[in-house]
Amino acid sequence: MLYLSLLAVSCSVSAAKYPVLTESSPEKAGFNVERLNQMDRWISQQVDVGYPSVNLLIIKDNQIVYRKAWGAAKKYDGSVLMEQPVKATTGTLYDLASNTKMYATNFALQKLMSEGKLHSDDRIAKYIPGFADSPNDTIKGKNTLRISDLLHHSGGFPADPQYPNKAVAGALYSQDKGQTLEMIKRTPLEYQPGSKHIYSDVDYMLLGFIVESVTGQPLDRYVEESIYRPLGLTHTVFNPAAERL
């Protein structure tokens, strides 16, 4: 999963192209300080009744006018409640979970499309060898499935086959990346592509494999080298080291 920190940093790589954030204060930026204090108290109340943590960064006119963290970055060691939880800071990394679809896969696809390296109307089979209907498929449509179908979550795939979970995936079980792609190819469609919109992890797994097919790089490496690093995003990372969490 992709992890993000709201820690704001300036970077020489991006300074020439993008505005550099500077520090200011709520008062100078025209914010109502009492309103901010009310917000602070409200967030604190939510944390007190069980919300794990909150990290807030307010930027106005390229100036950081407010940033604060509430709650704990870590409260459990495995399944054991820690006596002294690790407090959240403004540098705490947060798991973006399925937002990774937008901030990694989608960004990568947009960049590749803008460079003319693929098109939303391209068929999946163009980039994924062996992706096709089988004679025994009850619902067919893989042969003509397009990138746009996956982007719209209308590709016909189930929401989450849970390939790594043998109890759920059954014959489609896989904990190996390459093997998982083969399992995706075998996954039967649940509805005719284009007839419904059903959120599916499989759609974006396939889109990630397409990015890798076009770039010749793992998805995480491609977005790191081609998107995050040029933007100076040093706190947006994939599978960070344990000491950063």
N, C-alpha and C positions, 0 to 999 in steps of 0.2 A: 504494500500500500504506500501511497504518497503521503509524506508528512510535511506540515507547514508550520512555520513559526512566524508570529507577527512582529518579530524583532526587526526594526527598520535599520537598514544599513545603506551607506553610500559606497559606490564602487567606481574606480577609475574607468573600468570597461564601459560603463553605462553613462558616465558623466557627460561625455560629448554628445550623446543622443537623447538622453532622458533627463528630466529635472532632478536635481539633487535635493533630497529632503533636508530641511534644517529644523532646529528646535525652536519652539515658541511657547506661548502660554495661552490658556483658554481666554484670559482677560484680553490679551492683545489681539486675539483672533475674533473677538466679539461674542464669545460664548457666555451664556448665563451660568455663572459659577454655582449658584444655588440649585439650578436644574441638574447640573452635573453631580452635585452632592446628593440630590434626591436619587439619581440613578445609581450612584455608588451604594447608598443605603439599601435600595431595592435589590440590587445584585447580591449584596452581602446577605440579605434575608433569604434569597433563593439558595445560596450556598449553605447557609445554616440549616436549612430543612432538607438538604440532601443533594443539591445540584453539585456535580463533581468539581468543575472549575470553569472560569470564564477569563478570557483575555480580550481586552478592548484596546484598539488603536484608532485614534481620530486624527485625520489629516485634513487640513484645509489650506488651499493655495500653496501646496508643496511644503507646508509646515506641519510638523508633528506638534499638536497642541494638547494631546492627552493620551496617556497609555498607562494601563494598570492591569494587574492580574489578581484574581481572587481564587480561593479554594486550593485544592491539592492536585499536583501533577501525578502523584501516585499515592494511593491509599491502601493498596493490597500488595502483599508479597505472595504471589500465587493466589491462593484462596484465603490467606490469613490477613486479617486486618492489622495494619501496622500501628504500633503504639505512637510513633512519631511520623505521620505522613510527610511526604516530600511536597513542600509548598510549590504552587505554580508561580512562575516568574514571567516577565515579558519576553523571555527567550525560550519558553517551553514549546516543544514541538507537539503538534496535534495531528492525529491520524485523520486524513481527509476521506478515508473510506471510499465510498462510491463517487465522491467528487473527483477522484482520480480520473474517472472517465472523461470529465470535462477538462481538467487542468493538465492532463498528460495526453491521452489518446486523441481527444478532439483538437487540442492545440497542434499536435503533430500532423493530423490529417489536414487541418486548415493550412498549415505551412506548406505541406507537400502539394496540395491543390493549387496554392498561389504560385508555386514554382512549376506548375504544369506536369508534375510527376505522376499524378493520378487524377481521376475525375469521379464525382459522386455518382455518375451513371455507369461507371465501370462495373462489370460483373465480378463477383467474389472469386469465381473460378479462374479469372485472369491472374490472380495473385496467390491463390491457394490450390496447388496441384491436387487433383483427386477429389475436389469438392464438387459433388454431383449427386443427383438423385440415383437411388438404387432401384432395381426392378421390383423389390418387395415393399418399397415405401408406399404407405397408404395415401399420404399427402405429398405431392410433388411440388417442386418450385425452386430447389437448390440450383438447378441448371441456369436459371434466369435471375437469381437473386443478385441484387445490386448493393453497392455501398450505401446508397441513400435509404434502402430498406432497413439496413442495420442502424443507421443514424436515427431513423424515425421509430425504432423499436417496433417494426412491423415485419420482421423477417420470418416469423413463423416458429421461432424457437421457444422452448419453455423458459420460464423465468430464471430458474436456478437448478440445474441438474445435480449440483454438488458433486462434481467429479471426484474430489479427494475423499469423499465419505462413502465407503463401500456399502454401508447399510442402506444408503439412499440411491446411489448411482448404479448399483448392481453391476451389470455387464459393461457399463460405461465407466467404471471405476478407473481412476488414474491419479497418481501423484507425481508424474513426470511431465514436464512441459510439452515435449515433443509428442508423447503418447496422448496427452490431453487433446492436442489438435486432431489426432486421429479419431478420438472419441467424439469430438465435436462433429466431424464429418459423418459419423455414424448416427448421431443423435436425430431421431425422427422429428419432423416438423409437427407442431400441434395444431396449426391452423394454416390456411392458405396465405402465403405472404401478401401483404398489402391489404388484407381484409380486416385487420385489427391492429391496435396499438397495445402491446403488452411489454412492459419493462422487462428486459432480459439481460442478465450478465453475459450470456453466450454471445449476444450481438457485439458487445464491446471486446470480448476476448478475441473474436474473429477480426475486428477492426485493428486490434493491437498486433495480431499476426500479420495483417496487411501492411502496417507501418514497417514492421521488421522485414517483410519481403521486399519492399521498395527501397529501404535504406541500407539493408544488409547489416543492421545493428539491432541489439536488443532494445526494446522500447524505452526502458529506463535510461540507457546510455544515450540514446538519440535525443531524448528531450533534455537531458542534462547538458549535453554538449552543444545542441543546436538551439535551445530555447532558454533554459534557466540560466546557464552560465553567461551567455551574451547579455541577458537582462540584469545580471548582477544579483540573481536570487540565490544567495548562499545558504538560505535556511528553508529551501524547498527541496526535499530530498526523498529518495526511494530507499526503503529499508535501512534507516540510519543505524549506526552502531549503538549498542545498548547504553553506553555511557552518555549518549545525547538525549536519551528519553527520560 
